[in-house]
Amino acid sequence: MLIAIVTISDRASRGQYEDVSGPAIETWLREVIVTPFEIVRQIVPDGVVPVRDVLLALCDEQHADLILTTGGTGPAPRDQTPEAMREVVTSELPGFGEQLRRASLEQTPTAILSRQMAGTRGTSLIINLPGKPVSIRFSLDAVFAAVPYCLDLIGAGRIETDPARVKTFRPASS
């Protein structure tokens, strides 16, 4: 199981800002997932081309099972993660974005500005997360129960979670 974490930030990619979002995602994953997995982390600048290119490489060359991005989903001119995603994914999964916004609205009224989304490319699932560590934890708690089954459905690696943290949902076999 290969999980990629991509921090999307002009400042962090230039070394002007310490990436705190990528490590927050990794910490959450290590608290929740109980099956073995490997993590690769990358930091790229904002913009369609750098985000698209790293996502394509992670899907098509490194065959990452799960890719979690952080940053670039707001309305600012440089926030172009959703535009890059649309150039990469072959199937959008709008329920993830809807649930991420719904859960985030419980924290802040500005969550309505988020353009988070998720989708698949081959056997990779890509989910866009917010950029703040507190919001990342809240967002992952809101959607991760569906992630293992989604990975099963697309032929990605299998993951199991600690049910005390996140109770994975998989329908009963017929």
VENPE-V138854 format. One record per pair of residues at least 12 apart in sequence whose ideal C-beta (glycine too) atoms are under 10 Angstrom apart, sorted by the first residue. I is the first residue (numbers start at 1). J is the second residue. If there is no record, write none. Layout:
BEGIN
I;J  I;J
END
This chain:
BEGIN
1;33  1;35  1;36  1;37  1;38  1;39  1;64  1;65  1;66  1;151  1;156  1;157  1;158  1;159  2;37  2;38  2;39  2;40  2;58  2;62  2;63  2;64  2;65  2;66  2;67  2;124  2;156  2;157  3;25  3;26  3;29  3;33  3;37  3;38  3;39  3;40  3;41  3;64  3;65  3;66  3;67  3;68  3;125  3;157  3;159  4;38  4;39  4;40  4;41  4;42  4;54  4;55  4;57  4;58  4;59  4;62  4;64  4;65  4;66  4;67  4;68  4;69  4;124  4;126  5;19  5;21  5;22  5;23  5;24  5;25  5;26  5;29  5;39  5;40  5;41  5;42  5;43  5;64  5;66  5;67  5;68  5;69  5;70  5;129  6;21  6;22  6;25  6;40  6;41  6;42  6;43  6;44  6;50  6;51  6;54  6;55  6;58  6;64  6;67  6;68  6;69  6;70  6;71  6;72  6;81  6;126  6;128  6;129  7;19  7;20  7;21  7;22  7;23  7;24  7;25  7;41  7;42  7;43  7;44  7;68  7;69  7;70  7;71  7;72  7;131  8;21  8;22  8;42  8;43  8;44  8;45  8;46  8;47  8;50  8;51  8;54  8;69  8;70  8;71  8;72  8;73  8;78  8;79  8;80  8;81  8;84  8;128  8;131  9;21  9;22  9;43  9;44  9;45  9;46  9;70  9;71  9;72  9;78  9;131  10;44  10;45  10;46  10;47  10;50  10;71  10;72  10;78  11;43  11;45  11;46  12;43  12;44  12;45  12;46  12;70  12;71  12;131  13;42  13;43  13;44  13;45  13;46  13;50  14;43  14;45  15;43  17;43  19;41  19;42  19;43  19;70  19;71  19;131  20;70  20;131  20;132  20;133  20;136  21;43  21;68  21;69  21;70  21;71  21;129  21;130  21;131  21;132  21;133  21;135  21;136  22;39  22;41  22;42  22;43  22;68  22;69  22;70  22;71  22;133  22;136  23;41  23;133  23;136  24;70  24;129  24;131  24;132  24;133  24;134  24;135  24;136  24;137  24;140  25;39  25;41  25;68  25;69  25;70  25;129  25;133  25;136  25;137  25;139  25;140  26;39  26;41  26;68  27;133  27;136  27;137  28;68  28;129  28;133  28;136  28;137  28;139  28;140  28;141  28;144  28;165  28;166  29;66  29;68  29;140  29;144  29;159  29;161  31;137  31;140  31;161  31;162  31;165  31;166  32;140  32;141  32;144  32;147  32;159  32;160  32;161  32;162  32;163  32;164  32;165  32;166  32;168  33;66  33;144  33;147  33;148  33;159  33;160  33;161  33;162  33;165  33;166  33;168  34;159  34;160  34;161  34;162  34;163  34;165  35;148  35;157  35;158  35;159  35;160  35;161  36;157  36;159  37;65  37;66  37;157  37;159  38;64  38;65  38;157  39;64  39;66  39;68  40;58  40;62  40;64  40;67  41;68  42;54  42;55  42;57  42;58  42;67  42;69  43;70  43;71  44;69  44;71  44;72  44;81  44;84  45;72  45;78  46;71  46;72  46;76  46;77  46;78  46;79  46;80  46;81  46;84  47;72  47;78  47;79  47;80  47;81  47;83  47;84  48;72  48;80  48;81  48;82  48;83  48;84  48;85  48;86  48;87  49;80  49;84  49;87  50;72  50;80  50;84  51;69  51;71  51;72  51;80  51;81  51;82  51;83  51;84  51;85  51;87  51;88  51;128  52;80  52;81  52;83  52;84  52;85  52;86  52;87  52;88  53;84  53;87  53;88  54;67  54;69  54;84  54;88  55;67  55;69  55;81  55;84  55;85  55;87  55;88  55;89  55;119  55;121  55;124  55;126  56;84  56;87  56;88  56;121  58;88  58;121  58;124  58;126  59;88  59;89  59;90  59;120  59;121  59;122  59;123  59;124  59;125  59;126  60;88  60;121  60;122  60;124  62;124  63;122  63;123  63;124  63;156  63;157  64;121  64;122  64;123  64;124  64;125  64;126  64;156  64;157  65;123  65;124  65;125  65;147  65;151  65;154  65;155  65;156  65;157  65;158  65;159  66;124  66;125  66;126  66;127  66;147  66;148  66;150  66;151  66;156  66;157  66;159  67;88  67;118  67;121  67;124  67;125  67;126  67;127  67;128  68;118  68;125  68;126  68;127  68;128  68;129  68;136  68;139  68;140  68;147  69;81  69;84  69;85  69;116  69;117  69;118  69;126  69;127  69;128  69;129  69;131  70;127  70;128  70;129  70;130  70;131  70;132  70;133  70;135  70;136  70;139  71;128  71;129  71;130  71;131  71;132  72;84  72;85  72;115  72;116  72;128  72;130  72;131  73;85  73;97  73;100  73;113  73;114  73;115  73;116  73;117  73;128  73;129  73;130  73;131  74;110  74;113  74;114  74;115  74;116  74;130  74;131  75;110  75;113  75;114  75;115  76;113  79;113  79;114  79;115  79;131  80;115  81;115  81;116  81;117  81;126  81;128  81;129  82;97  82;114  82;115  82;116  82;117  82;128  83;115  84;126  84;128  85;115  85;116  85;117  85;118  85;119  85;121  85;126  85;127  85;128  86;117  86;119  88;119  88;120  88;121  88;124  88;126  89;117  89;118  89;119  89;120  89;121  89;124  89;125  89;126  90;119  90;120  90;121  90;122  90;124  91;118  91;119  91;120  91;121  91;125  91;154  92;117  92;118  92;119  92;120  93;117  93;118  93;119  93;120  93;125  93;126  93;127  93;143  93;146  93;150  94;117  94;118  94;119  95;118  95;143  95;146  95;150  96;116  96;117  96;118  96;119  96;125  96;126  96;127  96;128  96;129  96;139  96;142  96;143  96;146  96;147  96;150  97;114  97;115  97;116  97;117  97;118  97;119  97;127  97;128  97;143  98;116  98;117  98;118  98;143  99;116  99;118  99;139  99;142  99;143  99;146  100;114  100;116  100;117  100;118  100;127  100;128  100;129  100;130  100;135  100;138  100;139  100;140  100;142  100;143  101;113  101;114  101;115  101;116  101;130  101;139  101;142  102;142  103;135  103;138  103;139  103;140  103;141  103;142  103;143  104;116  104;130  104;132  104;135  104;138  104;139  104;142  106;138  106;142  107;130  107;132  107;134  107;135  107;138  107;139  108;130  108;132  108;134  108;135  108;138  111;130  111;135  111;138  111;139  114;128  114;129  114;130  114;135  114;139  115;128  116;128  116;129  116;130  116;139  116;143  118;143  118;146  118;147  118;150  120;150  120;151  120;153  120;154  120;155  120;156  121;154  122;154  122;155  122;156  123;151  123;154  123;155  123;156  123;157  124;151  124;154  124;156  125;147  125;150  125;151  125;153  125;154  125;156  127;139  127;140  127;143  127;144  127;147  127;150  129;143  140;165  140;166  141;165  141;166  142;166  143;166  144;159  144;161  144;165  144;166  144;167  144;168  145;161  145;163  145;166  145;167  145;168  145;169  145;170  146;166  146;168  146;169  146;170  147;159  147;161  147;166  147;168  147;169  148;160  148;161  148;166  148;168  148;169  148;170  149;168  149;169  149;170  149;171  152;168  152;170  153;170  158;170
END
